[in-house]
Amino acid sequence: MKAVAILGERKVALIEREKPEIKPDEVLVKIRYVGFCGSDLNTFLGKNPMVKLPVIPGHEIGAEVEAVGKLVPETIKPGMYCTVNPYTSCGNCPSCRNGRVNACQFNQTFGVQRDGAMAEYIAVPWQKVIVDDQINPRDFALVEPMSVGFHAISRAQVTDLDVVMVIGCGMIGVGGIVRASLRGARVIAVDVDDKKLELAKTMGAHYTINSQTEDVHARMQEITNGAGPDVIVEAVGAPATYHMAINEVAFTGRVVCIGYAKTEIAFETKYFVMKEMDIRGSRNAMPEDFRAVIEYMKRGTCAVNELISGIFPPEQAQEALEQWAANPGKVFRILIKF
């Protein structure tokens, strides 16, 4: 079968692999679409320290059930459309014992710590397969990245009483905007790209701020009557946006961190104490976050076409990543279609 592999810095190849054989408790999944995510781009650029090359990327999956093992429940049948939860959990580490399997200490995500799904077929435990014939495989490939944003809103315990500021309106930030809006919060979207801010508004943001052309602090004070947002989600991973989150959050507010900063960041820690703020990490997503995204997408209100920046065949995976690397701020999601 065909598979896409990242062999080294800026080097992608189409390779041949053996078609996997399934165990009794596994499902053979026929891949239709796989999204490139930020971790895949960093791998391509040689900036992902968690990856050992060569690696098959991909963990944003839209697929179809091809075959099932004899121990797989009858709720999963050949021909069903599906996505796959791409994380592992050991069951024994502190995170797993606390029921937060998304943050397993020994997690191995497809395309990062192990080979991913950018191939014609993958074999996975049936518990990782999420089926729903009301969603097509292309749209299923958007579920995992949106679920990461949904999870961040759960970590922040957002309610309808909150003002939520999301910094970064990429795919994950958009997921946070959608989920906060669904929970009844007032949502402020911050980005440097007007097109992304326009889309954020259609996805549920009540206010938008271009941090490159506007005074974020002044606009924030105006919107919140001088109080600041109750919740800020940092979905960029840059020193400037981390400082923005700490500085702008309300007293006793919550800051949720998704973005990985590439360098160390120095903070005035007095704000941690003076504001008695909660600073929370948010990693991956829980099964209930996947289900919540799927239920949202079934409403038919998600601007799916606007979220897909391009669809390429596997033979053009190198070209797709080169285009993203050249215009990182303009891309939501690039899909590889098998």
Summary of the structure (lengths in Angstrom):
residues: 338
radius of gyration: 19.9
end to end distance: 10.9
largest distance: 61.6
contacts: 1202
relative contact order: 0.15
helix: 32%
strand: 25%
